[in-house]
Protein backbone atom coordinates (compact mmCIF):
# COMPACT_ATOMS: atom_id res chain seq x y z
CA UNK A 1 0.00 0.00 0.00
CA UNK A 2 2.91 2.34 0.71
CA UNK A 3 5.33 0.97 -1.87
CA UNK A 4 5.90 4.43 -3.37
CA UNK A 5 7.06 5.88 -0.07
CA UNK A 6 10.68 4.80 -0.31
CA UNK A 7 13.48 6.82 1.21
CA UNK A 8 14.51 8.16 -2.20
CA UNK A 9 10.97 9.18 -3.17
CA UNK A 10 10.31 10.89 0.16
CA UNK A 11 13.64 12.72 -0.03
CA UNK A 12 12.92 13.90 -3.58
CA UNK A 13 9.45 15.13 -2.57
CA UNK A 14 10.85 17.05 0.38
CA UNK A 15 13.65 18.62 -1.61
CA UNK A 16 11.24 19.58 -4.39
CA UNK A 17 9.49 21.84 -1.87
CA UNK A 18 12.71 23.74 -1.18
CA UNK A 19 13.25 26.84 -3.26
CA UNK A 20 15.66 26.24 -6.13
CA UNK A 21 17.70 29.22 -5.07
CA UNK A 22 18.96 27.14 -2.13
CA UNK A 23 21.70 24.54 -2.58
CA UNK A 24 20.00 21.12 -2.40
CA UNK A 25 22.90 18.94 -3.48
CA UNK A 26 24.02 15.97 -1.37
CA UNK A 27 26.16 17.28 1.46
CA UNK A 28 24.49 20.65 1.53
CA UNK A 29 23.00 22.01 4.72
CA UNK A 30 19.37 21.52 3.67
CA UNK A 31 20.10 18.03 2.31
CA UNK A 32 21.86 17.00 5.51
CA UNK A 33 18.97 18.40 7.56
CA UNK A 34 16.10 16.58 5.82
CA UNK A 35 17.75 13.29 4.82
CA UNK A 36 17.70 11.69 8.31
CA UNK A 37 14.05 12.69 8.75
CA UNK A 38 13.18 11.15 5.37
CA UNK A 39 14.91 7.92 6.40
CA UNK A 40 12.80 7.77 9.56
CA UNK A 41 9.64 8.48 7.59
CA UNK A 42 10.50 5.63 5.19
CA UNK A 43 10.88 3.30 8.18
CA UNK A 44 7.55 4.50 9.55
CA UNK A 45 5.83 3.66 6.25
CA UNK A 46 7.40 0.19 6.31
CA UNK A 47 6.10 -0.32 9.85
CA UNK A 48 2.68 1.00 8.87
CA UNK A 49 2.53 -1.42 5.94
CA UNK A 50 3.42 -4.27 8.28
CA UNK A 51 0.78 -3.08 10.75
CA UNK A 52 -1.91 -3.35 8.06
CA UNK A 53 -0.85 -6.93 7.35
CA UNK A 54 -1.12 -7.69 11.08
CA UNK A 55 -4.64 -6.29 11.16
CA UNK A 56 -6.27 -8.71 8.71
CA UNK A 57 -6.59 -12.45 9.33
CA UNK A 58 -5.41 -13.50 5.88
CA UNK A 59 -1.99 -11.86 6.28
CA UNK A 60 -1.55 -11.69 10.06
CA UNK A 61 1.44 -13.54 11.53
CA UNK A 62 0.71 -16.05 14.27
CA UNK A 63 0.85 -13.60 17.20
CA UNK A 64 -1.71 -11.24 15.71
CA UNK A 65 -3.85 -14.00 14.21
CA UNK A 66 -4.27 -15.36 17.75
CA UNK A 67 -5.37 -11.93 18.97
CA UNK A 68 -7.84 -11.62 16.09
CA UNK A 69 -9.25 -15.11 16.72
CA UNK A 70 -9.72 -14.37 20.41
CA UNK A 71 -12.55 -12.08 19.35
CA UNK A 72 -14.40 -15.26 18.36
CA UNK A 73 -13.29 -17.24 21.41
CA UNK A 74 -10.72 -19.27 19.47
CA UNK A 75 -7.20 -20.13 20.61
CA UNK A 76 -4.67 -22.50 19.00
CA UNK A 77 -4.84 -26.08 20.20
CA UNK A 78 -1.91 -26.84 22.47
CA UNK A 79 0.35 -29.86 22.12
CA UNK A 80 -0.95 -32.90 24.02
CA UNK A 81 0.68 -35.96 25.57
CA UNK A 82 0.42 -39.51 24.24
CA UNK A 83 -1.23 -42.01 26.56
CA UNK A 84 -0.40 -45.70 26.24
CA UNK A 85 -1.23 -49.02 27.85
CA UNK A 86 1.78 -50.76 29.36
CA UNK A 87 2.09 -54.29 30.66
CA UNK A 88 4.30 -55.26 33.62
CA UNK A 89 4.92 -58.59 35.31
CA UNK A 90 4.01 -56.94 38.63
CA UNK A 91 1.93 -54.02 39.82
CA UNK A 92 3.97 -50.82 39.91
CA UNK A 93 3.35 -47.62 41.80
CA UNK A 94 1.58 -44.68 40.21
CA UNK A 95 4.16 -42.03 39.37
CA UNK A 96 6.99 -44.43 38.50
CA UNK A 97 8.95 -43.34 35.44
CA UNK A 98 10.15 -45.43 32.51
CA UNK A 99 12.11 -44.86 29.32
CA UNK A 100 11.31 -46.20 25.87
CA UNK A 101 13.74 -45.90 22.98
CA UNK A 102 13.46 -42.10 22.79
CA UNK A 103 11.06 -40.80 25.44
CA UNK A 104 10.27 -40.94 29.13
CA UNK A 105 6.89 -42.09 30.43
CA UNK A 106 5.14 -41.89 33.80
CA UNK A 107 2.67 -44.42 35.19
CA UNK A 108 -0.62 -42.56 35.56
CA UNK A 109 -3.46 -45.03 36.21
CA UNK A 110 -4.07 -48.71 36.92
CA UNK A 111 -6.31 -50.67 34.55
CA UNK A 112 -5.98 -54.17 36.00
CA UNK A 113 -3.31 -56.41 37.48
CA UNK A 114 -0.07 -55.65 35.64
CA UNK A 115 -1.73 -53.30 33.12
CA UNK A 116 -1.44 -49.54 33.49
CA UNK A 117 -1.90 -46.34 31.58
CA UNK A 118 1.35 -44.46 31.08
CA UNK A 119 1.64 -40.88 29.86
CA UNK A 120 4.56 -39.57 27.85
CA UNK A 121 6.46 -36.69 29.40
CA UNK A 122 7.10 -35.19 25.94
CA UNK A 123 4.16 -33.51 24.20
CA UNK A 124 3.44 -33.90 20.49
CA UNK A 125 3.10 -36.59 17.85
CA UNK A 126 6.64 -37.96 17.96
CA UNK A 127 5.98 -40.48 20.79
CA UNK A 128 2.98 -41.97 18.94
CA UNK A 129 5.20 -44.50 17.17
CA UNK A 130 6.76 -45.84 20.38
CA UNK A 131 6.25 -49.56 21.05
CA UNK A 132 8.18 -52.33 22.75
CA UNK A 133 10.26 -52.50 25.90
CA UNK A 134 10.39 -50.01 28.75
CA UNK A 135 13.31 -49.49 31.11
CA UNK A 136 12.68 -48.22 34.66
CA UNK A 137 14.46 -44.96 35.45
CA UNK A 138 14.79 -46.07 39.07
CA UNK A 139 15.22 -49.64 40.29
CA UNK A 140 11.93 -51.47 40.96
CA UNK A 141 12.17 -54.63 43.01
CA UNK A 142 10.67 -57.66 41.26
CA UNK A 143 10.21 -55.99 37.88
CA UNK A 144 11.22 -58.32 35.05
CA UNK A 145 9.25 -57.17 32.01
CA UNK A 146 7.77 -53.84 31.00
CA UNK A 147 6.32 -53.14 27.55
CA UNK A 148 4.18 -50.63 25.71
CA UNK A 149 1.19 -52.61 24.48
CA UNK A 150 -0.62 -49.89 22.51
CA UNK A 151 -1.07 -46.15 22.17
CA UNK A 152 -4.58 -45.41 23.36
CA UNK A 153 -4.66 -41.62 22.96
CA UNK A 154 -2.28 -40.15 20.43
CA UNK A 155 -0.32 -37.03 21.26
CA UNK A 156 -0.87 -33.97 19.08
CA UNK A 157 1.48 -31.19 18.03
CA UNK A 158 0.57 -27.58 18.69
CA UNK A 159 -1.86 -26.36 16.07
CA UNK A 160 -0.02 -24.85 13.12
CA UNK A 161 -0.58 -21.26 12.05
CA UNK A 162 -2.24 -22.05 8.72
CA UNK A 163 -4.39 -24.78 10.25
CA UNK A 164 -5.50 -22.32 12.93
CA UNK A 165 -6.18 -19.67 10.26
CA UNK A 166 -8.38 -22.15 8.41
CA UNK A 167 -10.29 -22.94 11.62
CA UNK A 168 -10.77 -19.22 12.23
CA UNK A 169 -12.34 -18.78 8.80
CA UNK A 170 -14.53 -21.86 9.22
CA UNK A 171 -15.97 -20.33 12.40
CA UNK A 172 -17.88 -17.90 10.15
CA UNK A 173 -19.54 -20.65 8.09
CA UNK A 174 -22.04 -21.81 10.71
CA UNK A 175 -22.73 -20.38 14.13
CA UNK A 176 -22.09 -22.88 16.91
CA UNK A 177 -24.99 -22.47 19.33
CA UNK A 178 -27.21 -24.37 21.72
CA UNK A 179 -26.46 -27.94 20.72
CA UNK A 180 -26.57 -27.61 16.93
CA UNK A 181 -24.22 -29.73 14.80
CA UNK A 182 -21.52 -27.09 14.73
CA UNK A 183 -21.67 -26.77 18.51
CA UNK A 184 -21.18 -30.51 19.08
CA UNK A 185 -18.49 -30.68 16.40
CA UNK A 186 -16.44 -27.91 18.02
CA UNK A 187 -16.81 -29.32 21.51
CA UNK A 188 -15.87 -32.87 20.54
CA UNK A 189 -12.96 -32.09 18.21
CA UNK A 190 -11.50 -29.83 20.91
CA UNK A 191 -11.12 -32.87 23.21
CA UNK A 192 -7.61 -34.25 23.53
CA UNK A 193 -6.99 -37.14 21.14
CA UNK A 194 -9.91 -36.50 18.78
CA UNK A 195 -9.24 -35.83 15.10
CA UNK A 196 -12.47 -35.79 13.08
CA UNK A 197 -16.13 -36.03 14.06
CA UNK A 198 -19.49 -36.61 12.39
CA UNK A 199 -22.73 -35.62 14.13
CA UNK A 200 -25.76 -37.71 13.11
CA UNK A 201 -29.22 -38.63 14.36
CA UNK A 202 -29.05 -41.77 16.49
CA UNK A 203 -31.24 -44.63 15.27
CA UNK A 204 -32.70 -47.72 16.89
CA UNK A 205 -32.28 -51.29 15.65
CA UNK A 206 -34.94 -50.71 13.01
CA UNK A 207 -33.17 -47.65 11.63
CA UNK A 208 -35.77 -45.31 13.13
CA UNK A 209 -34.65 -41.95 14.49
CA UNK A 210 -34.50 -41.74 18.27
CA UNK A 211 -35.92 -38.38 19.45
CA UNK A 212 -33.36 -36.42 21.43
CA UNK A 213 -30.58 -38.91 20.73
CA UNK A 214 -27.40 -37.84 18.93
CA UNK A 215 -24.67 -40.05 17.48
CA UNK A 216 -21.14 -38.64 17.37
CA UNK A 217 -18.65 -40.74 15.37
CA UNK A 218 -15.00 -39.86 15.97
CA UNK A 219 -11.51 -40.58 14.67
CA UNK A 220 -8.35 -40.29 16.69
CA UNK A 221 -5.89 -37.45 16.18
CA UNK A 222 -4.07 -39.56 13.57
CA UNK A 223 -7.40 -39.83 11.69
CA UNK A 224 -7.68 -43.54 12.37
CA UNK A 225 -10.01 -45.70 14.44
CA UNK A 226 -10.48 -44.37 17.96
CA UNK A 227 -9.51 -46.62 20.86
CA UNK A 228 -12.09 -47.66 23.42
CA UNK A 229 -10.21 -45.53 25.95
CA UNK A 230 -10.67 -42.43 23.80
CA UNK A 231 -14.34 -43.22 23.16
CA UNK A 232 -14.90 -43.62 26.91
CA UNK A 233 -13.10 -40.37 27.71
CA UNK A 234 -15.15 -38.42 25.17
CA UNK A 235 -18.38 -40.02 26.40
CA UNK A 236 -17.59 -38.96 29.98
CA UNK A 237 -16.95 -35.37 28.93
CA UNK A 238 -19.92 -35.00 26.58
CA UNK A 239 -22.67 -37.05 28.22
CA UNK A 240 -21.51 -39.11 31.22
CA UNK A 241 -24.95 -40.25 32.42
CA UNK A 242 -27.10 -40.28 29.30
CA UNK A 243 -30.10 -38.98 31.23
CA UNK A 244 -30.72 -35.83 29.15
CA UNK A 245 -30.03 -33.63 32.19
CA UNK A 246 -27.05 -31.87 30.63
CA UNK A 247 -24.45 -33.00 33.18
CA UNK A 248 -21.69 -32.99 30.55
CA UNK A 249 -21.12 -30.77 27.53
CA UNK A 250 -24.25 -32.15 25.84
CA UNK A 251 -27.26 -29.85 25.82
CA UNK A 252 -30.09 -30.55 28.25
CA UNK A 253 -32.70 -32.76 26.59
CA UNK A 254 -30.06 -34.55 24.46
CA UNK A 255 -28.56 -38.00 24.85
CA UNK A 256 -25.25 -38.18 23.03
CA UNK A 257 -23.73 -41.50 22.01
CA UNK A 258 -20.01 -41.59 21.14
CA UNK A 259 -18.71 -44.23 18.74
CA UNK A 260 -15.46 -44.83 16.90
CA UNK A 261 -15.37 -44.67 13.15
CA UNK A 262 -15.32 -48.07 11.43
CA UNK A 263 -12.55 -49.16 9.09
CA UNK A 264 -12.63 -51.02 5.80
CA UNK A 265 -9.62 -52.80 4.36
CA UNK A 266 -8.99 -51.86 0.75
CA UNK A 267 -7.26 -54.76 -1.00
CA UNK A 268 -5.44 -53.67 -4.14
CA UNK A 269 -4.61 -55.88 -7.12
CA UNK A 270 -2.76 -54.32 -10.04
CA UNK A 271 -0.15 -54.91 -12.72
CA UNK A 272 2.98 -52.79 -12.40
CA UNK A 273 5.72 -52.45 -15.00
CA UNK A 274 9.03 -51.69 -13.28
CA UNK A 275 12.05 -49.91 -14.68
CA UNK A 276 15.17 -51.97 -15.18
CA UNK A 277 16.78 -52.86 -11.87
CA UNK A 278 13.59 -52.44 -9.84
CA UNK A 279 11.00 -54.90 -8.56
CA UNK A 280 8.19 -55.06 -6.03
CA UNK A 281 10.41 -56.09 -3.12
CA UNK A 282 12.73 -53.13 -3.75
CA UNK A 283 9.85 -50.63 -3.88
CA UNK A 284 7.41 -52.26 -1.45
CA UNK A 285 7.83 -49.70 1.34
CA UNK A 286 7.53 -46.79 -1.14
CA UNK A 287 4.32 -48.24 -2.58
CA UNK A 288 2.84 -48.80 0.87
CA UNK A 289 3.75 -45.28 1.96
CA UNK A 290 2.16 -43.82 -1.19
CA UNK A 291 -1.09 -45.70 -0.56
CA UNK A 292 -1.09 -44.82 3.14
CA UNK A 293 -0.51 -41.17 2.28
CA UNK A 294 -3.51 -41.18 -0.07
CA UNK A 295 -5.73 -42.91 2.48
CA UNK A 296 -4.67 -40.37 5.11
CA UNK A 297 -5.75 -37.53 2.78
CA UNK A 298 -9.14 -39.22 2.40
CA UNK A 299 -9.54 -39.92 6.10
CA UNK A 300 -8.70 -36.34 7.03
CA UNK A 301 -11.65 -35.20 4.93
CA UNK A 302 -13.97 -37.98 6.14
CA UNK A 303 -16.04 -35.71 8.38
CA UNK A 304 -16.71 -33.26 5.53
CA UNK A 305 -18.14 -35.77 3.01
CA UNK A 306 -21.10 -38.15 3.01
CA UNK A 307 -18.86 -41.13 2.25
CA UNK A 308 -15.23 -41.57 1.25
CA UNK A 309 -14.60 -42.56 -2.37
CA UNK A 310 -11.35 -44.45 -2.92
CA UNK A 311 -10.47 -43.79 -6.54
CA UNK A 312 -8.44 -46.17 -8.70
CA UNK A 313 -7.09 -43.26 -10.73
CA UNK A 314 -5.66 -41.58 -7.62
CA UNK A 315 -4.03 -44.78 -6.41
CA UNK A 316 -2.45 -45.32 -9.81
CA UNK A 317 -1.17 -41.75 -10.01
CA UNK A 318 0.38 -42.02 -6.53
CA UNK A 319 2.15 -45.25 -7.45
CA UNK A 320 3.24 -43.94 -10.85
CA UNK A 321 4.98 -41.02 -9.12
CA UNK A 322 7.41 -43.46 -7.45
CA UNK A 323 10.85 -43.55 -9.02
CA UNK A 324 11.40 -46.97 -10.61
CA UNK A 325 7.82 -47.58 -11.76
CA UNK A 326 7.21 -47.27 -15.49
CA UNK A 327 3.51 -48.10 -15.82
CA UNK A 328 0.49 -49.47 -13.99
CA UNK A 329 -2.75 -50.98 -15.25
CA UNK A 330 -5.70 -53.28 -14.49
CA UNK A 331 -6.11 -52.04 -10.91
CA UNK A 332 -8.87 -53.57 -8.83
CA UNK A 333 -10.10 -52.60 -5.37
CA UNK A 334 -11.43 -55.50 -3.32
CA UNK A 335 -11.68 -57.55 -6.50
CA UNK A 336 -13.65 -54.97 -8.49
CA UNK A 337 -12.37 -52.72 -11.28
CA UNK A 338 -14.23 -49.69 -9.92
CA UNK A 339 -13.87 -47.07 -7.20
CA UNK A 340 -14.64 -48.14 -3.63
CA UNK A 341 -17.44 -46.11 -2.03
CA UNK A 342 -17.43 -46.39 1.75
CA UNK A 343 -20.28 -45.97 4.21
CA UNK A 344 -20.58 -42.60 5.97
CA UNK A 345 -19.24 -44.10 9.22
CA UNK A 346 -16.20 -45.79 7.65
CA UNK A 347 -12.65 -44.82 6.74
CA UNK A 348 -10.15 -46.55 4.44
CA UNK A 349 -7.30 -48.77 5.61
CA UNK A 350 -4.68 -50.40 3.38
CA UNK A 351 -5.27 -54.12 3.03
CA UNK A 352 -3.39 -56.64 0.92
CA UNK A 353 -1.44 -55.43 -2.11
CA UNK A 354 -0.60 -57.53 -5.14
CA UNK A 355 1.41 -55.80 -7.82
TORDO-371082 format. One line per 2 residues: number of its first residue (from 1); for each residue x, y, z of C-alpha. Coordinates in nm, 2 decimals, always signed. Layout:
% TORDO-371082
NUM = X,Y,Z; ...;
END
This chain:
% TORDO-371082
1 = +0.00,+0.00,+0.00; +0.29,+0.23,+0.07;
3 = +0.53,+0.10,-0.19; +0.59,+0.44,-0.34;
5 = +0.71,+0.59,-0.01; +1.07,+0.48,-0.03;
7 = +1.35,+0.68,+0.12; +1.45,+0.82,-0.22;
9 = +1.10,+0.92,-0.32; +1.03,+1.09,+0.02;
11 = +1.36,+1.27,+0.00; +1.29,+1.39,-0.36;
13 = +0.94,+1.51,-0.26; +1.08,+1.71,+0.04;
15 = +1.37,+1.86,-0.16; +1.12,+1.96,-0.44;
17 = +0.95,+2.18,-0.19; +1.27,+2.37,-0.12;
19 = +1.32,+2.68,-0.33; +1.57,+2.62,-0.61;
21 = +1.77,+2.92,-0.51; +1.90,+2.71,-0.21;
23 = +2.17,+2.45,-0.26; +2.00,+2.11,-0.24;
25 = +2.29,+1.89,-0.35; +2.40,+1.60,-0.14;
27 = +2.62,+1.73,+0.15; +2.45,+2.07,+0.15;
29 = +2.30,+2.20,+0.47; +1.94,+2.15,+0.37;
31 = +2.01,+1.80,+0.23; +2.19,+1.70,+0.55;
33 = +1.90,+1.84,+0.76; +1.61,+1.66,+0.58;
35 = +1.78,+1.33,+0.48; +1.77,+1.17,+0.83;
37 = +1.41,+1.27,+0.88; +1.32,+1.11,+0.54;
39 = +1.49,+0.79,+0.64; +1.28,+0.78,+0.96;
41 = +0.96,+0.85,+0.76; +1.05,+0.56,+0.52;
43 = +1.09,+0.33,+0.82; +0.75,+0.45,+0.95;
45 = +0.58,+0.37,+0.63; +0.74,+0.02,+0.63;
47 = +0.61,-0.03,+0.99; +0.27,+0.10,+0.89;
49 = +0.25,-0.14,+0.59; +0.34,-0.43,+0.83;
51 = +0.08,-0.31,+1.07; -0.19,-0.33,+0.81;
53 = -0.08,-0.69,+0.74; -0.11,-0.77,+1.11;
55 = -0.46,-0.63,+1.12; -0.63,-0.87,+0.87;
57 = -0.66,-1.24,+0.93; -0.54,-1.35,+0.59;
59 = -0.20,-1.19,+0.63; -0.15,-1.17,+1.01;
61 = +0.14,-1.35,+1.15; +0.07,-1.60,+1.43;
63 = +0.09,-1.36,+1.72; -0.17,-1.12,+1.57;
65 = -0.38,-1.40,+1.42; -0.43,-1.54,+1.78;
67 = -0.54,-1.19,+1.90; -0.78,-1.16,+1.61;
69 = -0.92,-1.51,+1.67; -0.97,-1.44,+2.04;
71 = -1.26,-1.21,+1.94; -1.44,-1.53,+1.84;
73 = -1.33,-1.72,+2.14; -1.07,-1.93,+1.95;
75 = -0.72,-2.01,+2.06; -0.47,-2.25,+1.90;
77 = -0.48,-2.61,+2.02; -0.19,-2.68,+2.25;
79 = +0.04,-2.99,+2.21; -0.10,-3.29,+2.40;
81 = +0.07,-3.60,+2.56; +0.04,-3.95,+2.42;
83 = -0.12,-4.20,+2.66; -0.04,-4.57,+2.62;
85 = -0.12,-4.90,+2.79; +0.18,-5.08,+2.94;
87 = +0.21,-5.43,+3.07; +0.43,-5.53,+3.36;
89 = +0.49,-5.86,+3.53; +0.40,-5.69,+3.86;
91 = +0.19,-5.40,+3.98; +0.40,-5.08,+3.99;
93 = +0.34,-4.76,+4.18; +0.16,-4.47,+4.02;
95 = +0.42,-4.20,+3.94; +0.70,-4.44,+3.85;
97 = +0.89,-4.33,+3.54; +1.02,-4.54,+3.25;
99 = +1.21,-4.49,+2.93; +1.13,-4.62,+2.59;
101 = +1.37,-4.59,+2.30; +1.35,-4.21,+2.28;
103 = +1.11,-4.08,+2.54; +1.03,-4.09,+2.91;
105 = +0.69,-4.21,+3.04; +0.51,-4.19,+3.38;
107 = +0.27,-4.44,+3.52; -0.06,-4.26,+3.56;
109 = -0.35,-4.50,+3.62; -0.41,-4.87,+3.69;
111 = -0.63,-5.07,+3.46; -0.60,-5.42,+3.60;
113 = -0.33,-5.64,+3.75; -0.01,-5.56,+3.56;
115 = -0.17,-5.33,+3.31; -0.14,-4.95,+3.35;
117 = -0.19,-4.63,+3.16; +0.13,-4.45,+3.11;
119 = +0.16,-4.09,+2.99; +0.46,-3.96,+2.78;
121 = +0.65,-3.67,+2.94; +0.71,-3.52,+2.59;
123 = +0.42,-3.35,+2.42; +0.34,-3.39,+2.05;
125 = +0.31,-3.66,+1.79; +0.66,-3.80,+1.80;
127 = +0.60,-4.05,+2.08; +0.30,-4.20,+1.89;
129 = +0.52,-4.45,+1.72; +0.68,-4.58,+2.04;
131 = +0.63,-4.96,+2.11; +0.82,-5.23,+2.28;
133 = +1.03,-5.25,+2.59; +1.04,-5.00,+2.87;
135 = +1.33,-4.95,+3.11; +1.27,-4.82,+3.47;
137 = +1.45,-4.50,+3.54; +1.48,-4.61,+3.91;
139 = +1.52,-4.96,+4.03; +1.19,-5.15,+4.10;
141 = +1.22,-5.46,+4.30; +1.07,-5.77,+4.13;
143 = +1.02,-5.60,+3.79; +1.12,-5.83,+3.50;
145 = +0.92,-5.72,+3.20; +0.78,-5.38,+3.10;
147 = +0.63,-5.31,+2.76; +0.42,-5.06,+2.57;
149 = +0.12,-5.26,+2.45; -0.06,-4.99,+2.25;
151 = -0.11,-4.62,+2.22; -0.46,-4.54,+2.34;
153 = -0.47,-4.16,+2.30; -0.23,-4.02,+2.04;
155 = -0.03,-3.70,+2.13; -0.09,-3.40,+1.91;
157 = +0.15,-3.12,+1.80; +0.06,-2.76,+1.87;
159 = -0.19,-2.64,+1.61; +0.00,-2.48,+1.31;
161 = -0.06,-2.13,+1.21; -0.22,-2.21,+0.87;
163 = -0.44,-2.48,+1.03; -0.55,-2.23,+1.29;
165 = -0.62,-1.97,+1.03; -0.84,-2.21,+0.84;
167 = -1.03,-2.29,+1.16; -1.08,-1.92,+1.22;
169 = -1.23,-1.88,+0.88; -1.45,-2.19,+0.92;
171 = -1.60,-2.03,+1.24; -1.79,-1.79,+1.02;
173 = -1.95,-2.07,+0.81; -2.20,-2.18,+1.07;
175 = -2.27,-2.04,+1.41; -2.21,-2.29,+1.69;
177 = -2.50,-2.25,+1.93; -2.72,-2.44,+2.17;
179 = -2.65,-2.79,+2.07; -2.66,-2.76,+1.69;
181 = -2.42,-2.97,+1.48; -2.15,-2.71,+1.47;
183 = -2.17,-2.68,+1.85; -2.12,-3.05,+1.91;
185 = -1.85,-3.07,+1.64; -1.64,-2.79,+1.80;
187 = -1.68,-2.93,+2.15; -1.59,-3.29,+2.05;
189 = -1.30,-3.21,+1.82; -1.15,-2.98,+2.09;
191 = -1.11,-3.29,+2.32; -0.76,-3.42,+2.35;
193 = -0.70,-3.71,+2.11; -0.99,-3.65,+1.88;
195 = -0.92,-3.58,+1.51; -1.25,-3.58,+1.31;
197 = -1.61,-3.60,+1.41; -1.95,-3.66,+1.24;
199 = -2.27,-3.56,+1.41; -2.58,-3.77,+1.31;
201 = -2.92,-3.86,+1.44; -2.90,-4.18,+1.65;
203 = -3.12,-4.46,+1.53; -3.27,-4.77,+1.69;
205 = -3.23,-5.13,+1.57; -3.49,-5.07,+1.30;
207 = -3.32,-4.76,+1.16; -3.58,-4.53,+1.31;
209 = -3.46,-4.20,+1.45; -3.45,-4.17,+1.83;
211 = -3.59,-3.84,+1.94; -3.34,-3.64,+2.14;
213 = -3.06,-3.89,+2.07; -2.74,-3.78,+1.89;
215 = -2.47,-4.00,+1.75; -2.11,-3.86,+1.74;
217 = -1.86,-4.07,+1.54; -1.50,-3.99,+1.60;
219 = -1.15,-4.06,+1.47; -0.83,-4.03,+1.67;
221 = -0.59,-3.75,+1.62; -0.41,-3.96,+1.36;
223 = -0.74,-3.98,+1.17; -0.77,-4.35,+1.24;
225 = -1.00,-4.57,+1.44; -1.05,-4.44,+1.80;
227 = -0.95,-4.66,+2.09; -1.21,-4.77,+2.34;
229 = -1.02,-4.55,+2.60; -1.07,-4.24,+2.38;
231 = -1.43,-4.32,+2.32; -1.49,-4.36,+2.69;
233 = -1.31,-4.04,+2.77; -1.52,-3.84,+2.52;
235 = -1.84,-4.00,+2.64; -1.76,-3.90,+3.00;
237 = -1.70,-3.54,+2.89; -1.99,-3.50,+2.66;
239 = -2.27,-3.70,+2.82; -2.15,-3.91,+3.12;
241 = -2.49,-4.03,+3.24; -2.71,-4.03,+2.93;
243 = -3.01,-3.90,+3.12; -3.07,-3.58,+2.92;
245 = -3.00,-3.36,+3.22; -2.70,-3.19,+3.06;
247 = -2.45,-3.30,+3.32; -2.17,-3.30,+3.05;
249 = -2.11,-3.08,+2.75; -2.42,-3.21,+2.58;
251 = -2.73,-2.99,+2.58; -3.01,-3.05,+2.83;
253 = -3.27,-3.28,+2.66; -3.01,-3.46,+2.45;
255 = -2.86,-3.80,+2.49; -2.52,-3.82,+2.30;
257 = -2.37,-4.15,+2.20; -2.00,-4.16,+2.11;
259 = -1.87,-4.42,+1.87; -1.55,-4.48,+1.69;
261 = -1.54,-4.47,+1.31; -1.53,-4.81,+1.14;
263 = -1.25,-4.92,+0.91; -1.26,-5.10,+0.58;
265 = -0.96,-5.28,+0.44; -0.90,-5.19,+0.07;
267 = -0.73,-5.48,-0.10; -0.54,-5.37,-0.41;
269 = -0.46,-5.59,-0.71; -0.28,-5.43,-1.00;
271 = -0.01,-5.49,-1.27; +0.30,-5.28,-1.24;
273 = +0.57,-5.24,-1.50; +0.90,-5.17,-1.33;
275 = +1.20,-4.99,-1.47; +1.52,-5.20,-1.52;
277 = +1.68,-5.29,-1.19; +1.36,-5.24,-0.98;
279 = +1.10,-5.49,-0.86; +0.82,-5.51,-0.60;
281 = +1.04,-5.61,-0.31; +1.27,-5.31,-0.37;
283 = +0.98,-5.06,-0.39; +0.74,-5.23,-0.14;
285 = +0.78,-4.97,+0.13; +0.75,-4.68,-0.11;
287 = +0.43,-4.82,-0.26; +0.28,-4.88,+0.09;
289 = +0.38,-4.53,+0.20; +0.22,-4.38,-0.12;
291 = -0.11,-4.57,-0.06; -0.11,-4.48,+0.31;
293 = -0.05,-4.12,+0.23; -0.35,-4.12,-0.01;
295 = -0.57,-4.29,+0.25; -0.47,-4.04,+0.51;
297 = -0.58,-3.75,+0.28; -0.91,-3.92,+0.24;
299 = -0.95,-3.99,+0.61; -0.87,-3.63,+0.70;
301 = -1.17,-3.52,+0.49; -1.40,-3.80,+0.61;
303 = -1.60,-3.57,+0.84; -1.67,-3.33,+0.55;
305 = -1.81,-3.58,+0.30; -2.11,-3.82,+0.30;
307 = -1.89,-4.11,+0.23; -1.52,-4.16,+0.13;
309 = -1.46,-4.26,-0.24; -1.13,-4.45,-0.29;
311 = -1.05,-4.38,-0.65; -0.84,-4.62,-0.87;
313 = -0.71,-4.33,-1.07; -0.57,-4.16,-0.76;
315 = -0.40,-4.48,-0.64; -0.25,-4.53,-0.98;
317 = -0.12,-4.18,-1.00; +0.04,-4.20,-0.65;
319 = +0.21,-4.53,-0.74; +0.32,-4.39,-1.09;
321 = +0.50,-4.10,-0.91; +0.74,-4.35,-0.75;
323 = +1.09,-4.36,-0.90; +1.14,-4.70,-1.06;
325 = +0.78,-4.76,-1.18; +0.72,-4.73,-1.55;
327 = +0.35,-4.81,-1.58; +0.05,-4.95,-1.40;
329 = -0.28,-5.10,-1.53; -0.57,-5.33,-1.45;
331 = -0.61,-5.20,-1.09; -0.89,-5.36,-0.88;
333 = -1.01,-5.26,-0.54; -1.14,-5.55,-0.33;
335 = -1.17,-5.75,-0.65; -1.36,-5.50,-0.85;
337 = -1.24,-5.27,-1.13; -1.42,-4.97,-0.99;
339 = -1.39,-4.71,-0.72; -1.46,-4.81,-0.36;
341 = -1.74,-4.61,-0.20; -1.74,-4.64,+0.18;
343 = -2.03,-4.60,+0.42; -2.06,-4.26,+0.60;
345 = -1.92,-4.41,+0.92; -1.62,-4.58,+0.76;
347 = -1.26,-4.48,+0.67; -1.02,-4.65,+0.44;
349 = -0.73,-4.88,+0.56; -0.47,-5.04,+0.34;
351 = -0.53,-5.41,+0.30; -0.34,-5.66,+0.09;
353 = -0.14,-5.54,-0.21; -0.06,-5.75,-0.51;
355 = +0.14,-5.58,-0.78;
END
